[in-house]
Amino acid sequence: MSETIKKKGRPLSFDRQDALQKAMLLFWQHGYEATSLNDITAALGVKPSSVYSAFGDKKGLFLDAIGLYLSGPVTSDGIIDEAPSARAAACELLRVAAIGFTGKDTPPGCLLASSAISCSDSANDVRLELAAIRRAIEARLRAKILASIEQQALPDDTDADSLAAMTMAVIQGMSTLARDGATRDKLLAVGHAAMRAWP
């Protein structure tokens, strides 16, 4: 549905959801800093003033696009919370990452990992926002590991911090492999190999 956005009393017809989808793909493909306002307005077919009216600025648009990226039908929070064990959660996170990073209709890799890799100091706040999102996912997985230890599904001496961090590191590495052209089968194999490191 189109959302009417008003600026100085003049209503503007603007499909916000469609704009977010297009912006998300641009940031995913090119990164935050490399995606210019001109790129955005050209892809959205709007004037810069419409972008400012709808999202405030480029950073606001980017963060809203990240919100869209994280709000799909399958989310990391949902995977971790609904899994019967930490092992099952990690296995599903890796599987979903392999599939998501090699989608036919989306750029390769992970938007969270690739969009801010080359950010300069001027975009440090964006990099920190993305790092906070990744840390939150890692913390959720760590809590799941601790719960599995408590339930004796994992050995008492399991290092929850390292295991959660390793799983996140593998997922981030899979994003890089996907950007380099790795196939889905290769990423799935990497995920299986990573699970063999679990106790």
N, C-alpha and C positions, 0 to 999 in steps of 0.2 A: 504493500500500500504506500501511496505517496504521502509524505508528511509535509505539511505547510509550515514553512519557517518564515517568520516575520523579521524584517530589518527596517527600522525607521518607518514603520507603518506600511511598508510594501510587502505583500505576501509573495513568496517565491515557491514555485513548485519544485520539489526536490525529493527524489527517492533516496532517502537516507540509507536504507539497507542495501540497495544496489550499489550506492557510492562506497559504502564500507567494504562490500565484497570486492569491488574493483581495486580499491586502495590496498586492501589486504594482499591481494595477489601482486600488486606492484612492489610493495615493501618486501614481500616474501622473495620475489625474484631479484630485486636490485639492492635491497638493504635500506635502512632508514635514511642515512645521509645522501646516498647516491640517488634516491628518488626525490626529484625536485618538485616544487609547487607547479611548475609548468607541466611536468609529466602527469601529475595528479589531475590538474584541470583538463588536460587534453583527454585523458582516459575517461574522466567523468563527464566531459562535455559541458562543463560549467565555468563560470568566471571565478577568479580567486575570492571575490567578495562572498560568493555562495559557500565556499569552503570555510571561510572565517565565520560566517553566520551559523553554519551547522556545527562546526567542531572547535571553533576558537582559533586554532592554529594547526600547523603541521603536526606538532607533537600530540595535540588533542586527537587529531584524526588517527595518528599511528596507534595511540593507546586504545582508542575505540576499536580499531582494526584488530589489535591483539585480543581485546575482549571477545570479538567475534570468533577469532581463531580458537579461543579456549572454551567457547560455549557450544561446541558441536554436540552431536548425539552421544559421542563417546569422549569422556574427559578423563584426565589422569586422576582427579579426585574420585570420580565414580569408580574407576577401575580399582584403585587402592581400597576404597571403602567397601566395595561389594565383593572383593575377592575373599575366598575362605581362608587364605593364609598369605603371609608375606611372599612366599615362593611363588604362589599363583599370581599374586599382584605383579611381581617383577616380570614373570614370564609373559603376562598379558601386556604390560607396558612395552616390553621389547617387541612383541609381535605387532601391536598396534602401531608402534613407531616405524617398523619396517614397511608396513602397508601404507601408512600416511606419508612417509617420506618419498614414496615412489608412485604417487597418484598420477593418473593420466591427465587430469584436468587441473593440476596444481604444480607449482614449481617444485623441484626436488629439494629434499632436506626439510629442516624444521625452521619455521618462522622465528621462533624464540632464539634459536642458535645462530641463524644466518643473518638476521636483519640488522644486528648491531656489531658484527664482528669487526668492521672497519671504522667504527665510530671514533671521531676525534674527541679531544677533551671538551669541545663545545657541546657535544651531545652526551656527556658523561651521565647526565640525569636519566636519559633514556636507557643507557647501558645498565645503570643501577636498578632501574625499574624491572628490566628483564631478568637481571640476576636475582632479584628478590622473588620473582615468580618461580624461577628454577629452584631456589633454596626452599621455597614453601613446598614444592612437590617432593623434594628430597626429604624434608622434615616429616612429611606425611608418610612416606615410605619407611623412614626410620622408625616412626611410631608403630607402624604395622609389624616391622621386624621385632621390635621389643615385645609387642603383644604375642607374637608367635613364640618367642622365647619363653614368655610367661606361661603359655599354653603347652609348652614342651614340644612344639612342632619344630623348633630349631634348638641346637645344643646351647647349654647355658653359657658357654664361652664364646658364642657368636659375637663378633664385633659389629654392632648395628650401624655405627657411624660409617665404617669403611665399606660395609656391604651396600648401604644405601648410596654412598658416594660413587662406588664402582658402577652400580647399575646406571646412575645418571651419567657418568662419564662415558659408558658404552653407548647410551642413547645419543649423546652429543656427538660422539665419534661416528655413529651410524649416519647422522645428518651430514657430516663432512663427506663420508663415503658416497652418499646419495648425490650430493652436489658434484662429486667427481665422476658420476655416471654408474655407480654400482647398481646392480639389479636388485629387485625385491628378493629373489632367492638368496642372493649373497647376504643381504641384510638379515634375513630370517636365520641363515646359518650362523651369522655372528651372534645373534641373540641366543641361539641354542648353545653355542660355545660359552657365552657368558654365564648361562645358567649352570653350567658344569662347575663353575667356581663357587657356587653356593653350597653351604654345608648340608 
